[in-house]
Structures are given as structure tokens and as C-alpha cells.
Amino acid sequence: MIKVTMLSTGEEVLHGDIQDTNSTWLSRLFFERGYALTKRSTAGDNRRVLREELLMLSLNSDILIVNGGLGPTGDDLSAEIAAEVSEQSLVLFPEWLDHMKSYFEARNLAMPQNNVKQAMLPEGAKILNNPIGTACGFKVEIHGCQCYFTPGVPREFKRMIEEVILPDIETNFTDVSSLACHRLYTMGGSESALEEKLNQVTLPQEYSLGFRSYLPFIEVKLFGPRGNEEAMYKLVEQLYMQVSDYTVSIDQPMLAQLSDKMQEQKKSLALAEQSTRGWLANWLFDDSEIYGLSGSSWVLSPKVSGKISTQDPLAAVLALASATKDKSATDLALATGSCQGNEFSVGLSTPEGEWAQKLKFSRQYAPEDQRMIIGTIAADMLLRYLSSKPVFGRYSSVTLEKQLYIPAHSL
């Protein structure tokens, strides 16, 4: 078994000032490509700790990814520690110095003298190109372990991994079986409830399930050997049949699925928001295709919202959705009504009719999480409508209070 480890560096990572998204991204990518990580470690900008951690990991790994510490400041120590542990001299690499000078000249900037530090690498290192930054990645062998040193900036890190490091690993470590992965994006069911349903499907020995939970979704991942897509798709279909009520999309996030449906059907959309305060528009319009198909978007202030807060919540949100569609001259309109206590309402207006539901949070959520859940439920109603599914879904995070559907001929 190939032992693959990762060392994340930096005080800001160690103390939680920034979220270490690089390690989670790398773990997922390497697992799917057959190089599952056996250990992840984090160390601050402390010479002794970094030296000990790098020594220990290099002695017990075949592949080590070191992330961060390649900048020009005094607390960027990765290259120096790599030279110490590998018992090599730290020397200037003129080719990288020239690269940095060109990088600054192209931007009409003078290169600060301290950037020269980024061209100082262990003598036996191999440069790993970074076309979009000044941090020089490098590869060096330490105690028989292939160590790859990478920049901490996520876009630089990911590009270096995908374009340089992973191809190099796949060339030098061929005795692995990469995995295929298919995903069911679900919403509304708890992880335990989903697992109970999915356990009704007997998986072959070489297949396994994984779960990734992030509010308000639970991502169900099916892993299996590459090369037998027919068997994989049959298993995905069986799993889907067990959790179809909760599945919003397969192999693409909900927003991408919603975008595809709107493009296919050429449906235009308008929004009116009370409880979500613009969260829904911000999320939906992050997709350029949805943005291009959208009409007006309104966020109602507390002053305006107060005028309709005394109305029946379902009637109010239906009236809001209908008026939004008419005034915007769009095919569809979504509205999020007021949120009073733990109760809220959402509505959808379409040419075929109008749907509204009043729901209640089943537990306490932070205000920003409430907005996310309300907005996603509204989007789920829209996606269900576009997918010819029942518009009202089931959600474990909320309790249904009341639903209302008015067909177009009754309006």
C-alpha cells in the first residue's frame, strides 16, 4: 500500500483564522484517483515543530504533499526546513528568479528584494511550475519519500496539483487502482435516515458509500473501480430509487441542475424576498445562465414587509409571487415570505398554477443558516416543478404547517 500524507503549514491554518480547504480538496481528489491519504497533519510557523513533522512524515511516507510556507516573508520556512531535513544546501535557482522578474515586469511593478527568497531552494530540488504566482513549487526526495512542496493560495495549489504533481505521481506510482465516483445530491433527509434506506441495496465488495454533510445538503457518494461504468450506473439507479424523494440532482450540484433545467425549457425567473434578504438571488445569480434568464429581483425592506405581515402567510406569499411574475413579465416567480419566530413561507408562481407552503424550523438555527434553508427550499420547489416532480418536498430540518396549490384555471 502506498502511504500518502499531507502537511499543511501556517499559523493562520493551525489556529483556524482561515479554513483549510486545500487539504479537504486534495483528500477527495487523491482518494478518487487511487492515492488515498493515510494521514493529514498541520503545523504552525515554528522551525522546530516543522522540522520534526517533516522528518517524521518523510520517514513514514512514500508521497508527502507539503502545503504553504513558500512566500517571501520571514515566517515562510518550508524551503529552508526542506533543505535542513534533506541535508542539502539552500541555493539560488536563477531560472525561477528570472520567472519572478518577468512576472513583476508584466504588471509594471518593481520586484521587492525579499522575493528573491522564493528562488532559494534545496540544491537537489526539481522546480514545479507555478504560472499564476511567484511561489515556486518544488519536489525533493527526503529519506526515500517523494516530497512535493506547494503554495498555499488555493487556485495556485489546485492548478499545480492537477497539472504537474498528480501526473508526476501517476507516472512514478502505477500500482494503484483509481476509483470512479458518482454522487447523489440530497436535501431534506437526515444522514441516518438516508443510510437506512440505502442499506437496502447490497453493494459488491469493491464498492462503498460515503457521505458528506453540509447544510442544507447531504452528498451521497458511490465509489467503485473504474472501467465498469455499466455496473456503476445500475448501482446508482438502485440507490436513487431508495432516496428519490430527497435527491435533487445526480453528479452535479443542485444549482447546476437547476441551471440546466431552466436552459432546456427557456424559462425566465423573477424573485421577491423577505425572509431570505437577498440570499436567494445572490446564490441563484452566481450561475451566469440563470442570471441571464432572470428578470427583476426584489428584496423587501422590514418597512414594506411589515405592511403584509398581518396577512395570512400563505395568502401573502402567493400574492407576492404572483405580483412579482406579472410585474416582471417572466414565466416563473419565486417568493420567500416573512419569517415570524420559527415559521416561514415560500411560494412559486407558474403558468400552470401557484404553490405555497408554510413551514416551521424543527430546531434553532443561526439567522444566516435560516436564510440558506429557506432559500434552498424555495429553489427546490422550482427545480421540482421544472423536473415534473411533486412541487412539495419533504425536509427533516423543518415541520410542515400548511400547503396550498391553486391551479391556473382557478386564479
Buried (B, 14 or more C-beta within 10 A) or exposed (E): EBBBBBBBBBEBBBEEEEEBEBBEBBBBBBBBBBBBBBBBBBBBBBEEBBBBBBBBBBEBBBBBBBBBBBBBEEEBBBBBBBBBBBEBEBBEBEEBBEBBBEBBEEEEEEBEEEBBBBBBBBEBBEBBEBEEBBBBBBBBBBBEBBBBBBBBBBEBBBBBBEEBBBEBBBEEBEEBEBBBBBBBBBBBBEBEBBBEBBEEBEBEEEBEBEBBEEBBBBBBBBBBBBEEEEBBEEBBEBBBEBBEEBBBBBEBBBBBBBBBBBBEEEBBBBBBBBBBBBBBBBBBBEBEEBBEBBBBBBBBEEEEBEEBBEBBBBBBBBBBBBBBBEBBEBBBBBBBBBBEEBBBBBBBBBEEBBBBBBBEBEEEBEEEBBBBBBBBBBBBBBBBBBBEBEBBBEBBBBEEBBEBBBEEEEE
